[in-house]
């Protein structure tokens, strides 16, 4: 597994620790889960956009026929 280091201000680190504690996770695990969620999200947005385009094209094709 590859490790990434990011700089955080003391204020942001404190916020991270609070959120991680609320989730019952270590800060590193909390961030890993959030990054995975973020990386999965664009695929869902693409699927929604593609479904919208297909729906609009289907309506257009019905009107043209």
Backbone atoms as SQL, in Angstrom:
CREATE TABLE atoms (id INTEGER PRIMARY KEY, chain TEXT, resi INTEGER, resn TEXT, atom TEXT, x REAL, y REAL, z REAL);
INSERT INTO atoms VALUES
  (1, 'A', 1, 'UNK', 'N', 0.856, -1.174, 0.000),
  (2, 'A', 1, 'UNK', 'CA', 0.000, 0.000, 0.000),
  (3, 'A', 1, 'UNK', 'C', 0.898, 1.232, 0.000),
  (4, 'A', 2, 'UNK', 'N', 0.505, 2.241, -0.760),
  (5, 'A', 2, 'UNK', 'CA', 1.253, 3.479, -0.846),
  (6, 'A', 2, 'UNK', 'C', 0.776, 4.446, 0.226),
  (7, 'A', 3, 'UNK', 'N', 1.712, 5.164, 0.816),
  (8, 'A', 3, 'UNK', 'CA', 1.392, 6.159, 1.840),
  (9, 'A', 3, 'UNK', 'C', 1.479, 7.546, 1.224),
  (10, 'A', 4, 'UNK', 'N', 0.580, 8.445, 1.640),
  (11, 'A', 4, 'UNK', 'CA', 0.575, 9.831, 1.191),
  (12, 'A', 4, 'UNK', 'C', 0.640, 10.705, 2.442),
  (13, 'A', 5, 'UNK', 'N', 1.451, 11.735, 2.390),
  (14, 'A', 5, 'UNK', 'CA', 1.558, 12.690, 3.489),
  (15, 'A', 5, 'UNK', 'C', 1.002, 14.021, 3.019),
  (16, 'A', 6, 'UNK', 'N', 0.108, 14.600, 3.837),
  (17, 'A', 6, 'UNK', 'CA', -0.446, 15.909, 3.492),
  (18, 'A', 6, 'UNK', 'C', -0.279, 16.851, 4.683),
  (19, 'A', 7, 'UNK', 'N', 0.044, 18.101, 4.411),
  (20, 'A', 7, 'UNK', 'CA', 0.168, 19.059, 5.517),
  (21, 'A', 7, 'UNK', 'C', -1.217, 19.541, 5.958),
  (22, 'A', 8, 'UNK', 'N', -1.419, 19.615, 7.263),
  (23, 'A', 8, 'UNK', 'CA', -2.655, 20.138, 7.836),
  (24, 'A', 8, 'UNK', 'C', -2.305, 21.144, 8.924),
  (25, 'A', 9, 'UNK', 'N', -3.077, 22.197, 9.004),
  (26, 'A', 9, 'UNK', 'CA', -2.891, 23.142, 10.109),
  (27, 'A', 9, 'UNK', 'C', -3.328, 22.454, 11.398),
  (28, 'A', 10, 'UNK', 'N', -2.909, 22.998, 12.512),
  (29, 'A', 10, 'UNK', 'CA', -3.305, 22.433, 13.810),
  (30, 'A', 10, 'UNK', 'C', -4.826, 22.463, 13.967),
  (31, 'A', 11, 'UNK', 'N', -5.438, 23.515, 13.461),
  (32, 'A', 11, 'UNK', 'CA', -6.902, 23.632, 13.549),
  (33, 'A', 11, 'UNK', 'C', -7.587, 22.522, 12.753),
  (34, 'A', 12, 'UNK', 'N', -7.123, 22.292, 11.536),
  (35, 'A', 12, 'UNK', 'CA', -7.708, 21.226, 10.707),
  (36, 'A', 12, 'UNK', 'C', -7.452, 19.856, 11.312),
  (37, 'A', 13, 'UNK', 'N', -6.279, 19.654, 11.875),
  (38, 'A', 13, 'UNK', 'CA', -5.967, 18.375, 12.506),
  (39, 'A', 13, 'UNK', 'C', -6.902, 18.123, 13.689),
  (40, 'A', 14, 'UNK', 'N', -7.172, 19.166, 14.444),
  (41, 'A', 14, 'UNK', 'CA', -8.103, 19.025, 15.570),
  (42, 'A', 14, 'UNK', 'C', -9.503, 18.664, 15.068),
  (43, 'A', 15, 'UNK', 'N', -9.941, 19.316, 13.978),
  (44, 'A', 15, 'UNK', 'CA', -11.254, 18.996, 13.397),
  (45, 'A', 15, 'UNK', 'C', -11.286, 17.551, 12.914),
  (46, 'A', 16, 'UNK', 'N', -10.212, 17.133, 12.278),
  (47, 'A', 16, 'UNK', 'CA', -10.130, 15.754, 11.786),
  (48, 'A', 16, 'UNK', 'C', -10.246, 14.767, 12.937),
  (49, 'A', 17, 'UNK', 'N', -9.518, 15.031, 13.999),
  (50, 'A', 17, 'UNK', 'CA', -9.562, 14.122, 15.157),
  (51, 'A', 17, 'UNK', 'C', -10.960, 14.040, 15.755),
  (52, 'A', 18, 'UNK', 'N', -11.653, 15.170, 15.828),
  (53, 'A', 18, 'UNK', 'CA', -13.018, 15.179, 16.371),
  (54, 'A', 18, 'UNK', 'C', -13.942, 14.353, 15.491),
  (55, 'A', 19, 'UNK', 'N', -13.891, 14.571, 14.183),
  (56, 'A', 19, 'UNK', 'CA', -14.772, 13.819, 13.271),
  (57, 'A', 19, 'UNK', 'C', -14.451, 12.328, 13.282),
  (58, 'A', 20, 'UNK', 'N', -13.185, 12.010, 13.312),
  (59, 'A', 20, 'UNK', 'CA', -12.791, 10.599, 13.350),
  (60, 'A', 20, 'UNK', 'C', -13.284, 9.948, 14.638),
  (61, 'A', 21, 'UNK', 'N', -13.133, 10.651, 15.749),
  (62, 'A', 21, 'UNK', 'CA', -13.594, 10.119, 17.035),
  (63, 'A', 21, 'UNK', 'C', -15.101, 9.901, 17.025),
  (64, 'A', 22, 'UNK', 'N', -15.835, 10.845, 16.445),
  (65, 'A', 22, 'UNK', 'CA', -17.297, 10.712, 16.356),
  (66, 'A', 22, 'UNK', 'C', -17.689, 9.485, 15.537),
  (67, 'A', 23, 'UNK', 'N', -16.874, 9.153, 14.547),
  (68, 'A', 23, 'UNK', 'CA', -17.141, 7.983, 13.701),
  (69, 'A', 23, 'UNK', 'C', -16.579, 6.710, 14.304),
  (70, 'A', 24, 'UNK', 'N', -15.854, 6.838, 15.405),
  (71, 'A', 24, 'UNK', 'CA', -15.276, 5.662, 16.052),
  (72, 'A', 24, 'UNK', 'C', -14.072, 5.116, 15.310),
  (73, 'A', 25, 'UNK', 'N', -13.356, 5.980, 14.614),
  (74, 'A', 25, 'UNK', 'CA', -12.213, 5.556, 13.810),
  (75, 'A', 25, 'UNK', 'C', -10.973, 6.366, 14.170),
  (76, 'A', 26, 'UNK', 'N', -9.828, 5.798, 13.836),
  (77, 'A', 26, 'UNK', 'CA', -8.587, 6.554, 13.916),
  (78, 'A', 26, 'UNK', 'C', -8.601, 7.585, 12.794),
  (79, 'A', 27, 'UNK', 'N', -7.940, 8.716, 12.972),
  (80, 'A', 27, 'UNK', 'CA', -7.938, 9.738, 11.913),
  (81, 'A', 27, 'UNK', 'C', -7.495, 9.194, 10.555),
  (82, 'A', 28, 'UNK', 'N', -6.493, 8.337, 10.544),
  (83, 'A', 28, 'UNK', 'CA', -6.014, 7.779, 9.273),
  (84, 'A', 28, 'UNK', 'C', -7.079, 6.913, 8.598),
  (85, 'A', 29, 'UNK', 'N', -7.773, 6.110, 9.384),
  (86, 'A', 29, 'UNK', 'CA', -8.822, 5.253, 8.833),
  (87, 'A', 29, 'UNK', 'C', -10.010, 6.089, 8.356),
  (88, 'A', 30, 'UNK', 'N', -10.342, 7.124, 9.113),
  (89, 'A', 30, 'UNK', 'CA', -11.421, 8.028, 8.722),
  (90, 'A', 30, 'UNK', 'C', -11.118, 8.662, 7.366),
  (91, 'A', 31, 'UNK', 'N', -9.892, 9.163, 7.202),
  (92, 'A', 31, 'UNK', 'CA', -9.513, 9.780, 5.933),
  (93, 'A', 31, 'UNK', 'C', -9.506, 8.771, 4.794),
  (94, 'A', 32, 'UNK', 'N', -9.020, 7.571, 5.058),
  (95, 'A', 32, 'UNK', 'CA', -9.001, 6.543, 4.014),
  (96, 'A', 32, 'UNK', 'C', -10.420, 6.250, 3.535),
  (97, 'A', 33, 'UNK', 'N', -11.351, 6.122, 4.458),
  (98, 'A', 33, 'UNK', 'CA', -12.756, 5.866, 4.088),
  (99, 'A', 33, 'UNK', 'C', -13.334, 7.030, 3.284),
  (100, 'A', 34, 'UNK', 'N', -13.021, 8.255, 3.697),
  (101, 'A', 34, 'UNK', 'CA', -13.542, 9.426, 2.979),
  (102, 'A', 34, 'UNK', 'C', -12.970, 9.517, 1.573),
  (103, 'A', 35, 'UNK', 'N', -11.677, 9.219, 1.427),
  (104, 'A', 35, 'UNK', 'CA', -11.056, 9.252, 0.095),
  (105, 'A', 35, 'UNK', 'C', -11.675, 8.179, -0.796),
  (106, 'A', 36, 'UNK', 'N', -11.873, 6.984, -0.264),
  (107, 'A', 36, 'UNK', 'CA', -12.496, 5.925, -1.058),
  (108, 'A', 36, 'UNK', 'C', -13.901, 6.336, -1.493),
  (109, 'A', 37, 'UNK', 'N', -14.641, 6.943, -0.600),
  (110, 'A', 37, 'UNK', 'CA', -15.990, 7.408, -0.940),
  (111, 'A', 37, 'UNK', 'C', -15.929, 8.467, -2.047),
  (112, 'A', 38, 'UNK', 'N', -15.002, 9.382, -1.921),
  (113, 'A', 38, 'UNK', 'CA', -14.837, 10.432, -2.924),
  (114, 'A', 38, 'UNK', 'C', -14.462, 9.851, -4.280),
  (115, 'A', 39, 'UNK', 'N', -13.588, 8.867, -4.298),
  (116, 'A', 39, 'UNK', 'CA', -13.157, 8.265, -5.559),
  (117, 'A', 39, 'UNK', 'C', -14.258, 7.438, -6.208),
  (118, 'A', 40, 'UNK', 'N', -15.150, 6.885, -5.422),
  (119, 'A', 40, 'UNK', 'CA', -16.278, 6.126, -5.970),
  (120, 'A', 40, 'UNK', 'C', -17.360, 7.040, -6.524),
  (121, 'A', 41, 'UNK', 'N', -17.435, 8.242, -6.027),
  (122, 'A', 41, 'UNK', 'CA', -18.511, 9.163, -6.377),
  (123, 'A', 41, 'UNK', 'C', -18.551, 9.579, -7.845),
  (124, 'A', 42, 'UNK', 'N', -17.434, 9.902, -8.479),
  (125, 'A', 42, 'UNK', 'CA', -17.533, 10.326, -9.885),
  (126, 'A', 42, 'UNK', 'C', -18.195, 9.285, -10.783),
  (127, 'A', 43, 'UNK', 'N', -18.000, 8.011, -10.514),
  (128, 'A', 43, 'UNK', 'CA', -18.642, 6.976, -11.318),
  (129, 'A', 43, 'UNK', 'C', -20.160, 7.086, -11.226),
  (130, 'A', 44, 'UNK', 'N', -20.677, 7.359, -10.050),
  (131, 'A', 44, 'UNK', 'CA', -22.123, 7.500, -9.874),
  (132, 'A', 44, 'UNK', 'C', -22.624, 8.737, -10.612),
  (133, 'A', 45, 'UNK', 'N', -21.886, 9.819, -10.561),
  (134, 'A', 45, 'UNK', 'CA', -22.280, 11.024, -11.277),
  (135, 'A', 45, 'UNK', 'C', -22.292, 10.775, -12.779),
  (136, 'A', 46, 'UNK', 'N', -21.314, 10.037, -13.273),
  (137, 'A', 46, 'UNK', 'CA', -21.276, 9.714, -14.698),
  (138, 'A', 46, 'UNK', 'C', -22.483, 8.861, -15.083),
  (139, 'A', 47, 'UNK', 'N', -22.812, 7.871, -14.263),
  (140, 'A', 47, 'UNK', 'CA', -23.966, 7.010, -14.553),
  (141, 'A', 47, 'UNK', 'C', -25.257, 7.827, -14.586),
  (142, 'A', 48, 'UNK', 'N', -25.390, 8.760, -13.665),
  (143, 'A', 48, 'UNK', 'CA', -26.586, 9.599, -13.643),
  (144, 'A', 48, 'UNK', 'C', -26.660, 10.480, -14.884),
  (145, 'A', 49, 'UNK', 'N', -25.535, 11.040, -15.288),
  (146, 'A', 49, 'UNK', 'CA', -25.511, 11.884, -16.481),
  (147, 'A', 49, 'UNK', 'C', -25.819, 11.066, -17.728),
  (148, 'A', 50, 'UNK', 'N', -25.238, 9.876, -17.821),
  (149, 'A', 50, 'UNK', 'CA', -25.492, 9.016, -18.982),
  (150, 'A', 50, 'UNK', 'C', -26.960, 8.600, -19.032),
  (151, 'A', 51, 'UNK', 'N', -27.533, 8.254, -17.905),
  (152, 'A', 51, 'UNK', 'CA', -28.950, 7.872, -17.864),
  (153, 'A', 51, 'UNK', 'C', -29.828, 9.040, -18.289),
  (154, 'A', 52, 'UNK', 'N', -29.473, 10.229, -17.855),
  (155, 'A', 52, 'UNK', 'CA', -30.233, 11.420, -18.237),
  (156, 'A', 52, 'UNK', 'C', -30.172, 11.639, -19.744),
  (157, 'A', 53, 'UNK', 'N', -28.972, 11.539, -20.311),
  (158, 'A', 53, 'UNK', 'CA', -28.812, 11.734, -21.754),
  (159, 'A', 53, 'UNK', 'C', -29.594, 10.671, -22.527),
  (160, 'A', 54, 'UNK', 'N', -29.508, 9.425, -22.096),
  (161, 'A', 54, 'UNK', 'CA', -30.247, 8.357, -22.772),
  (162, 'A', 54, 'UNK', 'C', -31.750, 8.584, -22.687),
  (163, 'A', 55, 'UNK', 'N', -32.207, 9.046, -21.537),
  (164, 'A', 55, 'UNK', 'CA', -33.635, 9.324, -21.373),
  (165, 'A', 55, 'UNK', 'C', -34.064, 10.456, -22.313),
  (166, 'A', 56, 'UNK', 'N', -33.287, 11.513, -22.372),
  (167, 'A', 56, 'UNK', 'CA', -33.620, 12.625, -23.257),
  (168, 'A', 56, 'UNK', 'C', -33.583, 12.194, -24.720),
  (169, 'A', 57, 'UNK', 'N', -32.619, 11.378, -25.122),
  (170, 'A', 57, 'UNK', 'CA', -32.560, 10.903, -26.503),
  (171, 'A', 57, 'UNK', 'C', -33.750, 10.013, -26.818),
  (172, 'A', 58, 'UNK', 'N', -34.161, 9.193, -25.880),
  (173, 'A', 58, 'UNK', 'CA', -35.312, 8.315, -26.109),
  (174, 'A', 58, 'UNK', 'C', -36.559, 9.151, -26.363),
  (175, 'A', 59, 'UNK', 'N', -36.704, 10.217, -25.606),
  (176, 'A', 59, 'UNK', 'CA', -37.853, 11.101, -25.803),
  (177, 'A', 59, 'UNK', 'C', -37.785, 11.769, -27.174),
  (178, 'A', 60, 'UNK', 'N', -36.616, 12.200, -27.577),
  (179, 'A', 60, 'UNK', 'CA', -36.429, 12.815, -28.888),
  (180, 'A', 60, 'UNK', 'C', -36.752, 11.832, -30.003),
  (181, 'A', 61, 'UNK', 'N', -36.250, 10.603, -29.896),
  (182, 'A', 61, 'UNK', 'CA', -36.511, 9.587, -30.923),
  (183, 'A', 61, 'UNK', 'C', -37.999, 9.273, -31.019),
  (184, 'A', 62, 'UNK', 'N', -38.697, 9.252, -29.883),
  (185, 'A', 62, 'UNK', 'CA', -40.160, 9.018, -29.913),
  (186, 'A', 62, 'UNK', 'C', -40.856, 10.152, -30.658),
  (187, 'A', 63, 'UNK', 'N', -40.402, 11.374, -30.423),
  (188, 'A', 63, 'UNK', 'CA', -41.026, 12.516, -31.084),
  (189, 'A', 63, 'UNK', 'C', -40.766, 12.516, -32.584),
  (190, 'A', 64, 'UNK', 'N', -39.570, 12.056, -32.969),
  (191, 'A', 64, 'UNK', 'CA', -39.220, 12.032, -34.405),
  (192, 'A', 64, 'UNK', 'C', -39.906, 10.912, -35.164),
  (193, 'A', 65, 'UNK', 'N', -40.313, 9.864, -34.493),
  (194, 'A', 65, 'UNK', 'CA', -40.907, 8.733, -35.209),
  (195, 'A', 65, 'UNK', 'C', -42.377, 8.919, -35.472);
